[in-house]
Amino acid sequence: MCYNLFADEESKDIFRSIIDFRVSLDYQKLKLPSKETQYFDKTIPITNPNIFVDCGAYNGDTIQSLNETYGTISEIFAFEPEINNFKILCSYVSEHKDSIAKKVVLYPCGLWSTTISLSFNSGEGEASKIVQNSNNSIPCVSLDEILHGIEPDFIKMDIEGAEFHALLGLKKTIKTNKPILAISVYHKPEHLWQIPILIKEFNENYKIYLRSYMESTFETIIYAIE
């Protein structure tokens, strides 16, 4: 079912190669990683973003890549719950605020299907994530709730396995605004098919693409574009 959702042969080949690799554990089954810019891949029909939402902004690396690709845009809304990452992100934005966007809003929180406090393993850099049991906790929000009145045209999401739940909290925005989506699908095996199926349920007119940017299927991204 999922295989036929993909819009081009490259995506289908990548999907098939990942499944073959998981069954055989033969690295020769995998296609070579793309050399394109992750999230802003020129082999995919991505239009210039105007209002960009960065879910899992880390230290600002995606915002930097966005700026290098498209120059100054209108607005950026960035979410990063890990406190040390957030401090670096704030510093980066402060130093480059005049060149990256006319407006930048930073949120020190995670994303989920609803507004809630969840356990979190802080101090793991870009690998910090929501877990079942931890002495630390973070506030998490639903994008539909926090982006009320904001109409994003590009949403990137790399949140260490919480992507499916966060997309549930983005359903209204996807249906109403139909933003370009760039969603990580490598943190949990089932996300490779669960996430594209969910996105198509929210908007059947999306065209779905799959690309991988690192060895061993790390940095594998689903793109959805109407």
Backbone as CSV, one residue per row, in Angstrom:
resi,resn,N_x,N_y,N_z,CA_x,CA_y,CA_z,C_x,C_y,C_z
1,MET,0.827,-1.207,0.000,0.000,0.000,0.000,0.860,1.255,0.000
2,CYS,1.847,1.320,0.889,2.678,2.517,1.003,3.518,2.729,-0.253
3,TYR,4.037,1.644,-0.814,4.910,1.720,-1.983,4.270,2.526,-3.105
4,ASN,2.993,2.335,-3.331,2.298,3.004,-4.431,1.949,4.456,-4.132
5,LEU,2.213,4.908,-2.915,1.956,6.312,-2.582,3.039,7.234,-3.130
6,PHE,4.221,6.690,-3.412,5.339,7.545,-3.792,5.176,8.085,-5.208
7,ALA,5.625,9.332,-5.385,5.356,10.066,-6.622,6.375,9.822,-7.719
8,ASP,7.555,9.290,-7.383,8.561,9.073,-8.422,9.280,7.741,-8.196
9,GLU,9.967,7.287,-9.240,10.649,5.997,-9.174,11.805,6.011,-8.178
10,GLU,12.464,7.152,-8.030,13.556,7.258,-7.066,13.070,6.942,-5.662
11,SER,11.934,7.477,-5.292,11.357,7.214,-3.972,11.020,5.735,-3.799
12,LYS,10.418,5.150,-4.819,10.067,3.731,-4.755,11.314,2.859,-4.629
13,ASP,12.355,3.216,-5.369,13.609,2.449,-5.292,14.223,2.535,-3.903
14,ILE,14.199,3.724,-3.305,14.761,3.902,-1.964,13.952,3.111,-0.941
15,PHE,12.634,3.197,-1.030,11.763,2.452,-0.108,12.045,0.949,-0.200
16,ARG,12.097,0.432,-1.425,12.339,-0.993,-1.632,13.715,-1.398,-1.106
17,SER,14.713,-0.560,-1.333,16.067,-0.892,-0.888,16.157,-0.922,0.635
18,ILE,15.442,-0.023,1.310,15.458,-0.024,2.777,14.787,-1.276,3.333
19,ILE,13.661,-1.662,2.738,12.985,-2.893,3.171,13.880,-4.103,2.926
20,ASP,14.511,-4.160,1.753,15.414,-5.277,1.443,16.575,-5.337,2.433
21,PHE,17.098,-4.170,2.790,18.205,-4.111,3.749,17.767,-4.614,5.123
22,ARG,16.592,-4.217,5.561,16.116,-4.627,6.879,15.879,-6.131,6.951
23,VAL,15.466,-6.718,5.851,15.221,-8.160,5.820,16.532,-8.939,5.765
24,SER,17.475,-8.455,4.962,18.706,-9.211,4.712,19.901,-8.770,5.544
25,LEU,19.854,-7.510,6.052,20.991,-6.880,6.728,22.212,-6.791,5.801
26,ASP,21.946,-6.768,4.523,22.987,-6.650,3.507,23.083,-5.195,3.066
27,TYR,24.177,-4.523,3.450,24.336,-3.105,3.134,24.426,-2.863,1.634
28,GLN,24.744,-3.892,0.864,24.809,-3.742,-0.584,23.424,-3.489,-1.188
29,LYS,22.393,-3.787,-0.427,21.033,-3.564,-0.914,20.660,-2.077,-0.926
30,LEU,21.365,-1.279,-0.131,21.020,0.133,0.011,21.542,0.967,-1.150
31,LYS,20.768,1.960,-1.527,21.222,2.924,-2.509,22.185,3.908,-1.839
32,LEU,23.048,4.510,-2.628,23.965,5.498,-2.083,23.189,6.719,-1.591
33,PRO,23.630,7.342,-0.488,22.939,8.539,0.010,22.945,9.667,-1.016
34,SER,21.891,10.457,-0.990,21.812,11.617,-1.879,22.851,12.663,-1.486
35,LYS,23.377,13.350,-2.473,24.316,14.442,-2.225,23.612,15.801,-2.255
36,GLU,22.307,15.780,-2.407,21.533,17.020,-2.383,21.457,17.574,-0.962
37,THR,21.005,18.812,-0.843,20.864,19.446,0.469,19.632,18.899,1.182
38,GLN,19.853,18.314,2.339,18.742,17.746,3.104,17.706,18.814,3.430
39,TYR,16.439,18.477,3.264,15.258,19.312,3.455,15.002,20.267,2.290
40,PHE,16.033,20.612,1.531,15.875,21.559,0.422,16.422,20.943,-0.867
41,ASP,15.992,19.722,-1.114,16.493,18.871,-2.184,16.016,19.380,-3.547
42,LYS,16.940,19.646,-4.460,16.592,20.197,-5.770,15.967,19.172,-6.699
43,THR,16.026,17.877,-6.337,15.378,16.856,-7.165,13.885,16.757,-6.868
44,ILE,13.418,17.531,-5.916,12.016,17.530,-5.498,11.446,18.925,-5.745
45,PRO,10.211,19.048,-6.222,9.645,20.355,-6.581,9.268,21.208,-5.365
46,ILE,10.281,21.677,-4.652,10.072,22.519,-3.476,10.077,23.987,-3.899
47,THR,9.055,24.715,-3.534,9.000,26.147,-3.829,9.646,26.931,-2.685
48,ASN,10.067,28.145,-2.988,10.724,28.974,-1.976,9.811,29.209,-0.779
49,PRO,10.265,28.860,0.422,9.434,29.058,1.611,9.317,30.531,1.989
50,ASN,8.193,30.865,2.575,7.971,32.222,3.077,7.829,32.212,4.595
51,ILE,7.055,31.240,5.110,6.890,31.053,6.553,7.329,29.630,6.881
52,PHE,8.458,29.496,7.550,9.113,28.203,7.782,8.996,27.813,9.252
53,VAL,8.596,26.558,9.502,8.512,26.033,10.861,9.554,24.927,11.014
54,ASP,10.456,25.106,11.960,11.555,24.162,12.189,11.290,23.407,13.484
55,CYS,10.874,22.153,13.369,10.577,21.315,14.530,11.785,20.434,14.811
56,GLY,12.457,20.698,15.912,13.735,20.065,16.201,14.841,20.917,15.617
57,ALA,14.890,22.170,16.055,15.794,23.153,15.437,17.245,22.958,15.842
58,TYR,17.501,22.164,16.884,18.851,21.853,17.347,19.636,23.140,17.587
59,ASN,20.740,23.339,16.889,21.586,24.520,17.106,21.437,25.566,16.012
60,GLY,20.395,25.380,15.177,20.173,26.326,14.087,20.742,25.860,12.764
61,ASP,21.172,24.591,12.687,21.811,24.116,11.454,20.868,24.117,10.257
62,THR,19.588,23.750,10.476,18.636,23.768,9.366,18.301,25.191,8.953
63,ILE,18.208,26.095,9.917,17.954,27.501,9.590,19.114,28.064,8.784
64,GLN,20.318,27.686,9.134,21.485,28.127,8.366,21.417,27.601,6.935
65,SER,21.060,26.327,6.786,20.936,25.738,5.457,19.821,26.412,4.664
66,LEU,18.719,26.696,5.328,17.607,27.428,4.712,18.085,28.774,4.185
67,ASN,18.841,29.482,5.002,19.345,30.809,4.638,20.309,30.735,3.458
68,GLU,21.168,29.733,3.466,22.131,29.575,2.374,21.437,29.222,1.063
69,THR,20.284,28.554,1.159,19.567,28.124,-0.036,18.643,29.204,-0.577
70,TYR,17.933,29.894,0.313,16.882,30.818,-0.123,17.101,32.274,0.288
71,GLY,18.122,32.536,1.081,18.337,33.898,1.545,17.343,34.277,2.629
72,THR,17.103,35.548,2.804,16.202,36.049,3.846,14.753,35.736,3.485
73,ILE,14.010,35.131,4.416,12.592,34.869,4.186,11.764,35.724,5.146
74,SER,10.460,35.510,5.139,9.581,36.365,5.929,9.581,36.006,7.415
75,GLU,9.244,34.728,7.733,9.093,34.348,9.139,9.627,32.938,9.388
76,ILE,10.196,32.749,10.583,10.649,31.438,11.036,10.119,31.202,12.445
77,PHE,9.559,30.017,12.660,9.123,29.591,13.985,9.869,28.293,14.285
78,ALA,10.684,28.292,15.335,11.574,27.165,15.605,11.345,26.605,16.999
79,PHE,11.327,25.264,17.102,11.072,24.552,18.353,12.273,23.688,18.707
80,GLU,12.799,23.860,19.921,13.928,23.055,20.397,13.832,22.929,21.919
81,PRO,13.518,21.715,22.436,13.279,21.562,23.873,14.531,21.363,24.724
82,GLU,15.637,20.925,24.128,16.847,20.656,24.907,17.522,21.979,25.254
83,ILE,17.707,22.257,26.526,18.076,23.590,26.983,19.427,24.048,26.446
84,ASN,20.409,23.149,26.401,21.721,23.541,25.886,21.672,23.822,24.395
85,ASN,20.939,22.993,23.657,20.742,23.259,22.231,20.029,24.592,22.026
86,PHE,19.025,24.831,22.872,18.223,26.054,22.731,19.083,27.303,22.945
87,LYS,19.997,27.240,23.887,20.877,28.384,24.128,21.743,28.673,22.901
88,ILE,22.269,27.609,22.282,23.087,27.782,21.081,22.233,28.316,19.934
89,LEU,21.013,27.797,19.822,20.076,28.275,18.811,19.787,29.761,18.979
90,CYS,19.526,30.174,20.219,19.267,31.593,20.498,20.456,32.458,20.107
91,SER,21.648,31.979,20.419,22.861,32.723,20.083,23.021,32.857,18.574
92,TYR,22.781,31.760,17.863,22.907,31.806,16.407,21.912,32.804,15.807
93,VAL,20.664,32.731,16.249,19.634,33.622,15.708,19.944,35.070,16.046
94,SER,20.423,35.328,17.265,20.775,36.685,17.659,21.866,37.274,16.774
95,GLU,22.827,36.452,16.405,23.944,36.906,15.589,23.567,37.106,14.124
96,HIS,22.517,36.390,13.668,22.183,36.415,12.239,20.757,36.879,11.962
97,LYS,20.101,37.464,12.953,18.676,37.773,12.821,18.356,38.695,11.653
98,ASP,19.277,39.558,11.275,18.999,40.505,10.194,19.068,39.860,8.812
99,SER,19.675,38.671,8.730,19.852,38.055,7.418,18.980,36.816,7.200
100,ILE,18.510,36.169,8.268,17.794,34.910,8.060,16.298,35.101,7.832
101,ALA,15.670,36.066,8.517,14.233,36.281,8.353,13.846,37.627,8.956
102,LYS,12.753,38.164,8.481,12.243,39.414,9.026,11.708,39.223,10.452
103,LYS,11.249,37.994,10.735,10.728,37.675,12.062,11.131,36.263,12.428
104,VAL,11.684,36.084,13.625,12.061,34.758,14.108,11.511,34.589,15.520
105,VAL,10.773,33.495,15.743,10.224,33.189,17.067,10.746,31.816,17.487
106,LEU,11.328,31.741,18.683,11.914,30.501,19.173,11.118,29.981,20.373
107,TYR,10.867,28.678,20.385,10.088,28.050,21.450,10.930,26.962,22.129
108,PRO,11.150,27.049,23.448,11.907,26.008,24.162,10.996,24.862,24.597
109,CYS,10.357,24.214,23.621,9.435,23.128,23.954,9.429,22.091,22.839
110,GLY,8.849,20.920,23.163,8.745,19.850,22.199,7.399,19.874,21.497
111,LEU,7.197,18.898,20.597,5.946,18.794,19.847,5.283,17.455,20.133
112,TRP,3.945,17.493,20.213,3.166,16.275,20.459,1.779,16.457,19.863
113,SER,0.916,15.494,20.075,-0.436,15.578,19.526,-1.313,16.568,20.276
114,THR,-0.914,16.903,21.501,-1.659,17.847,22.317,-0.683,18.546,23.255
115,THR,-1.128,19.550,23.967,-0.275,20.230,24.928,-0.182,19.387,26.197
116,ILE,1.058,19.036,26.568,1.277,18.079,27.649,2.722,18.187,28.129
117,SER,2.990,17.726,29.342,4.354,17.623,29.854,4.799,16.170,29.755
118,LEU,5.988,15.930,29.153,6.459,14.565,28.924,7.896,14.392,29.410
119,SER,8.233,13.153,29.784,9.598,12.831,30.209,10.563,13.022,29.050
120,PHE,11.793,13.459,29.387,12.746,13.837,28.342,14.155,13.566,28.824
121,ASN,14.986,12.937,27.971,16.380,12.725,28.354,17.232,13.867,27.802
122,SER,17.456,14.842,28.609,18.226,16.012,28.217,19.719,15.699,28.255
123,GLY,20.520,16.557,27.623,21.970,16.420,27.672,22.551,15.490,26.642
124,GLU,21.758,15.064,25.654,22.236,14.141,24.631,22.442,14.840,23.283
125,GLY,22.572,16.147,23.316,22.781,16.894,22.077,21.617,16.753,21.139
126,GLU,21.898,16.483,19.860,20.828,16.353,18.884,20.025,15.067,19.075
127,ALA,20.504,14.133,19.908,19.807,12.875,20.163,18.898,12.946,21.387
128,SER,18.810,14.079,22.054,17.901,14.226,23.190,16.469,13.990,22.713
129,LYS,15.686,13.257,23.511,14.366,12.878,23.020,13.395,12.589,24.153
130,ILE,12.131,12.494,23.779,11.073,12.108,24.702,11.219,10.624,25.026
131,VAL,11.147,10.289,26.311,11.276,8.898,26.768,10.153,8.592,27.751
132,GLN,10.043,7.326,28.141,8.966,6.938,29.047,9.254,7.311,30.495
133,ASN,10.500,7.114,30.931,10.832,7.373,32.328,12.107,8.213,32.418
134,SER,11.991,9.387,33.012,13.131,10.274,33.182,12.850,11.224,34.328
135,ASN,13.902,11.689,34.965,13.742,12.682,36.021,13.467,14.065,35.448
136,ASN,13.730,14.213,34.151,13.482,15.492,33.484,12.166,15.444,32.718
137,SER,11.559,16.590,32.541,10.353,16.677,31.715,10.372,17.988,30.946
138,ILE,9.650,18.016,29.848,9.568,19.223,29.026,8.109,19.502,28.688
139,PRO,7.757,20.757,28.461,6.427,21.061,27.928,6.404,20.739,26.439
140,CYS,5.337,20.095,26.001,5.145,19.822,24.580,3.836,20.453,24.133
141,VAL,3.793,20.876,22.886,2.610,21.556,22.372,2.163,20.928,21.059
142,SER,0.918,21.142,20.743,0.373,20.793,19.442,0.585,21.968,18.498
143,LEU,1.108,21.708,17.310,1.329,22.792,16.355,0.020,23.466,15.946
144,ASP,-1.047,22.689,15.837,-2.345,23.287,15.502,-2.759,24.326,16.535
145,GLU,-2.409,24.079,17.791,-2.782,25.003,18.854,-1.874,26.223,18.899
146,ILE,-0.567,26.011,18.787,0.365,27.117,18.980,0.518,27.976,17.729
147,LEU,0.236,27.404,16.551,0.353,28.163,15.305,-0.969,28.785,14.887
148,HIS,-1.893,28.907,15.831,-3.197,29.493,15.529,-3.019,30.887,14.920
149,GLY,-3.570,31.080,13.737,-3.446,32.374,13.058,-2.212,32.497,12.189
150,ILE,-1.315,31.527,12.249,-0.103,31.524,11.431,-0.302,30.505,10.303
151,GLU,0.118,30.852,9.090,-0.109,29.998,7.933,1.223,29.578,7.325
152,PRO,1.870,28.559,7.892,3.179,28.126,7.382,3.061,27.498,5.999
153,ASP,4.109,27.676,5.185,4.115,27.026,3.881,5.193,25.941,3.785
154,PHE,6.008,25.784,4.855,7.028,24.722,4.871,7.252,24.325,6.330
155,ILE,7.098,23.039,6.626,7.330,22.530,7.975,8.334,21.386,7.907
156,LYS,9.450,21.536,8.602,10.464,20.489,8.724,10.359,19.884,10.116
157,MET,10.513,18.557,10.204,10.347,17.892,11.494,11.388,16.785,11.660
158,ASP,12.249,16.942,12.641,13.216,15.913,13.023,13.280,15.926,14.541
159,ILE,12.417,15.135,15.182,12.232,15.223,16.629,12.389,13.854,17.307
160,GLU,13.346,13.088,16.814,13.841,11.883,17.484,12.755,10.866,17.840
161,GLY,11.862,10.605,16.890,10.876,9.554,17.083,9.490,10.028,17.472
162,ALA,9.330,11.324,17.752,8.018,11.856,18.139,7.239,12.382,16.936
163,GLU,7.741,12.140,15.728,7.144,12.728,14.523,5.677,12.322,14.315
164,PHE,5.372,11.042,14.508,4.003,10.585,14.263,3.018,11.308,15.183
165,HIS,3.360,11.388,16.469,2.479,12.075,17.431,2.366,13.561,17.106
166,ALA,3.473,14.166,16.716,3.448,15.592,16.376,2.596,15.855,15.137
167,LEU,2.623,14.949,14.179,1.790,15.106,12.988,0.304,15.023,13.338
168,LEU,-0.041,14.211,14.331,-1.439,14.155,14.776,-1.884,15.518,15.297
169,GLY,-0.947,16.262,15.867,-1.244,17.600,16.356,-1.099,18.671,15.298
170,LEU,-0.934,18.246,14.049,-0.758,19.170,12.928,-1.842,18.968,11.869
171,LYS,-2.793,18.106,12.167,-3.800,17.706,11.183,-4.560,18.898,10.595
172,LYS,-5.002,19.797,11.440,-5.790,20.942,10.969,-4.957,21.831,10.048
173,THR,-3.709,22.088,10.422,-2.834,22.936,9.603,-2.565,22.287,8.253
174,ILE,-2.342,20.980,8.248,-2.109,20.272,6.991,-3.330,20.371,6.086
175,LYS,-4.506,20.181,6.639,-5.734,20.238,5.840,-6.027,21.642,5.336
176,THR,-5.741,22.642,6.173,-6.115,24.016,5.831,-5.063,24.714,4.985
177,ASN,-3.799,24.643,5.396,-2.731,25.400,4.739,-1.932,24.609,3.707
178,LYS,-1.985,23.278,3.822,-1.295,22.396,2.872,0.184,22.757,2.710
179,PRO,0.909,22.904,3.824,2.327,23.272,3.727,3.164,22.141,3.146
180,ILE,4.306,22.481,2.574,5.307,21.478,2.244,5.754,20.837,3.553
181,LEU,5.884,19.519,3.561,6.339,18.805,4.741,7.649,18.085,4.434
182,ALA,8.597,18.165,5.356,9.837,17.392,5.282,9.999,16.711,6.636
183,ILE,9.683,15.424,6.703,9.540,14.710,7.973,10.530,13.549,8.059
184,SER,11.282,13.485,9.141,12.207,12.374,9.361,11.432,11.079,9.611
185,VAL,11.887,9.990,8.975,11.196,8.706,9.139,12.167,7.574,9.483
186,TYR,13.332,7.924,10.053,14.334,6.898,10.332,14.494,6.569,11.813
187,HIS,13.815,7.273,12.694,13.993,7.035,14.121,13.296,5.763,14.585
188,LYS,12.166,5.430,13.967,11.445,4.205,14.293,11.155,3.459,12.994
189,PRO,11.378,2.138,12.954,11.221,1.388,11.700,9.861,1.580,11.033
190,GLU,8.804,1.583,11.836,7.453,1.648,11.278,7.102,3.012,10.687
191,HIS,7.872,4.039,11.026,7.592,5.371,10.491,7.782,5.443,8.979
192,LEU,8.585,4.532,8.435,8.833,4.518,6.996,7.532,4.394,6.209
193,TRP,6.553,3.671,6.741,5.264,3.552,6.060,4.131,4.239,6.825
194,GLN,4.238,4.293,8.148,3.145,4.914,8.909,2.985,6.395,8.591
195,ILE,4.101,7.100,8.467,4.028,8.548,8.278,3.511,8.943,6.895
196,PRO,4.004,8.355,5.799,3.391,8.727,4.514,1.918,8.367,4.410
197,ILE,1.518,7.228,5.017,0.110,6.860,5.001,-0.716,7.885,5.776
198,LEU,-0.227,8.306,6.943,-0.938,9.301,7.750,-1.070,10.624,7.002
199,ILE,0.008,11.063,6.374,-0.021,12.335,5.641,-1.052,12.290,4.516
200,LYS,-1.096,11.178,3.785,-2.074,11.046,2.696,-3.501,10.986,3.235
201,GLU,-3.688,10.456,4.440,-5.016,10.462,5.048,-5.462,11.889,5.346
202,PHE,-4.519,12.729,5.743,-4.838,14.120,6.048,-5.096,14.929,4.778
203,ASN,-4.338,14.627,3.726,-4.482,15.353,2.459,-4.127,14.421,1.312
204,GLU,-5.125,13.881,0.656,-4.899,12.897,-0.402,-4.242,13.501,-1.642
205,ASN,-4.213,14.839,-1.740,-3.630,15.485,-2.908,-2.108,15.675,-2.798
206,TYR,-1.540,15.393,-1.638,-0.089,15.491,-1.490,0.606,14.470,-2.400
207,LYS,1.715,14.894,-3.000,2.629,13.977,-3.668,3.746,13.659,-2.681
208,ILE,4.063,12.386,-2.522,4.995,11.933,-1.502,6.321,11.508,-2.138
209,TYR,7.413,12.017,-1.575,8.759,11.674,-2.040,9.575,11.158,-0.859
210,LEU,10.567,10.324,-1.158,11.441,9.750,-0.140,12.890,9.926,-0.574
211,ARG,13.717,10.445,0.335,15.138,10.598,0.057,15.930,10.253,1.324
212,SER,17.166,9.777,1.144,18.041,9.433,2.261,19.383,10.125,2.068
213,TYR,19.938,10.674,3.157,21.106,11.542,3.049,22.316,11.060,3.843
214,MET,22.253,9.840,4.361,23.371,9.322,5.142,23.412,7.801,5.012
215,GLU,24.587,7.237,5.269,24.750,5.785,5.230,23.816,5.104,6.240
216,SER,23.474,3.859,5.947,22.697,3.002,6.858,21.284,3.505,7.109
217,THR,20.739,4.284,6.180,19.363,4.821,6.188,19.141,5.939,7.201
218,PHE,20.199,6.412,7.870,20.032,7.587,8.725,19.706,8.804,7.857
219,GLU,19.044,9.784,8.470,18.640,10.993,7.763,17.784,10.672,6.530
220,THR,16.808,9.807,6.728,15.838,9.497,5.672,14.596,10.359,5.867
221,ILE,14.197,11.044,4.795,13.168,12.086,4.894,12.023,11.818,3.939
222,ILE,10.798,11.976,4.446,9.601,11.978,3.614,9.254,13.437,3.297
223,TYR,9.025,13.719,2.027,8.559,15.039,1.606,7.122,14.903,1.120
224,ALA,6.289,15.867,1.462,4.910,15.906,0.981,4.654,17.282,0.384
225,ILE,4.229,17.280,-0.888,4.037,18.541,-1.610,2.766,18.455,-2.447
226,GLU,1.916,19.450,-2.332,0.708,19.451,-3.157,0.966,20.212,-4.450
